[in-house]
Amino acid sequence: MSIAMMLREGTADKHQETEKVPYLRAIFRGGLDTQTYTYQLESLRDVYKEMEELFRTNSSDPILSKVYFPELFRTKALEEDIKFFQSKFNAKLRGKVTAATQNYIDHIKRVAKENPYLLVAQSYVRYLGDLSGGQAIKKVIAKTFSLEGADGVAFYEFPEIQDHQAFKGIYRTAMDTLPLSDAQKTELVEESKKVFDLNKNLFVELESDLKENIGAERFAALIPAG
């Protein structure tokens, strides 16, 4: 089985778990407010900034170099979106790293120090997610906040990638050429599962902010049964 297929099948359950997080379900029902979303962008900015710096540092690594695509980097786009929401909606920043965000960052640093090749899992889960499900979230965000063009949704825009589907094929092919042993492939799958959990925890953490900002009663009404 190819590495890309191993990761896809190995993380299917985690993917479904994340999709069921109440915070995400509320987003897809139009229940997000600009302040909570700015907090989300802030946490993601901190995570991507750390991840992308580590990718740059290890760009010559024989394994990581095969999936080193700077056109995927999101830090700058996230900073643009944060500034937009601050200017357009007067949104505020926390000004500090949250517990879930710090845990995520610490994990990335530890992986980069102990087993740099496992950063492939970060890239796989984050970027392919942004190119796939992220595009659906982009539409919801734009509709919820009545945004036009790329204003406020730069995070989901990949101006250097013309065909998302074709690029994902290129990415998966690159993954399948990674010189990994069977044991390393298994470790990569397990790390990918961990990345899903870390990402899910960011959303779980944001739930309390959303409840506070839109009201617990409205939040409860947004969450479908089951």
Order of alpha helices (4+ residues) and beta strands (2+ residues): alpha-alpha-alpha-alpha-alpha-alpha-alpha-alpha-alpha-alpha-alpha
